[in-house]
Amino acid sequence: MTLALEIIFWLSCALIVWTQLGYGAALALFARVLAAPEAPAPERGGQSPTLSLIIAAHDEQTVIAAKVSNALALDYPRELLEVIVACDGCTDETAAQARTAGADLVLELARGGKIRAQDAAVQRARGEIVAFSDANALWEPDAARALVAAFADPRVGYACGQVRFALAADAGAPGAGARNQEGVYWRYELGVRALESRLSSITAGNGAIYATRRESYIVVDPIMGHDLSLPFNMVKRGLRAVYVPAARASEKMVPSLAGEFARKRRMMSHTWPIVLRGGMLSPRGYPPGYALMILSHRLLRYATAALHAVALATNVALLAIGAGTPYAVTLALQLALLIAAALAGMLPLRPLLIARYYVLTTASLAAGWWDWLRHGTEATWAAAEGTR
């Protein structure tokens, strides 16, 4: 009995450490030893491809004009650029403001969710490349050129850029002790993403700045977002999904940790259907190395909440049967993490805030799973608190 508990405990701890830290370190080592230096994208002969930039929007009247203006100001030949705003059941002035701002095509659709709005826009798009962005994400002038350049390689089916999060205007206000620490996590995530792209293909993208060939666009279940669905499905079709850090966009960070928890909880309610019935679990079509990436950076990471629960329960059980001093130390470390997270509200010190971010975002994995099991997932969405 003791041996079985010990095996379960140490295996759970090892998997947590692997998915959170060991995987990134292993990628860095493999990239240093195995991967050749990243070559510049192949030159594309002749004219740049036509590009349709699609912005799915639901009640975005406060930001849509700025977004359309930002799109039209991109350093991309205007005659080759099409800006499409797909209004998903908007009840405000989003459509009118998009037209006034100069969008080439504005679709006024019944409410069906972001994915169905994007599907409708792709059907109407004229571009060889279809790119996607959120209404609150602003692209840097050269972002479109950098993103499209990835498709000069015929093996590439999907490319995502780099999104940077800016602090909301009130992030430094009194009471902001629970400030979101998403930036810390995101910098690490982007580092891992760059290594994945260099070695094989990325395991997830982001909604602020990404693109695919129009002919390669995949229609997915409306509750299954593109960020997670498109990369692994491209790989299953023999294409690469790459990260292009030179294609940069920025958007406001959710200012509070409570808001970030709600955002991640909602995201995870869309993620679990992809993992459990959307094809991610099936290794069919994965090269071996990419299968290990999916296991390490997606499946195990999404199982982190369960792994922590198992580690805590088996640790307590081992102490209860007198397993010895090492298990008193490991229990103390686990409790210290929880105490640090609890203290962050009173003592807004960076280490405590990071502990609180880790605990609550890990809990959001389980909360999203529970939401999906209890009442399913809606295809529709709303803007996260403080991001507009």
ABEGO torsion letter per residue (X at the ends): XAAAAAAAAAAAAAAAAAAAAAAAAAAAAAAAAABBBBBBBBBBBEBBBBBBBBBBBBGAAAAAAAAAAAAAABBBBAAABBBBBBBBGBABAAAAAAAAAGBABBBBBBBAEAAAAAAAAAAABABABBBBBBAABBBBAAAAAAAAAAAABAABABBBBBBBBBBBAAAABBGAAABBAAAAAAAAAAAAAAAAAAABBBABBBAABBBBBAAABBBBBAABBAAAAAAAAAAAAGBBBBBBAABBBBBBBBABAAAAAAAAAAAAAAAAAAAAAAGAABABGBBAAAAAAAAAAAAAAAAAAAAAAAAAAAAAAAAAAGAEAAAAAAAAAAAAAAAAAAAAAABBBAAAAAAAAAAAAAAAAAAAAAAAAAAEBBABBBBBBGAX
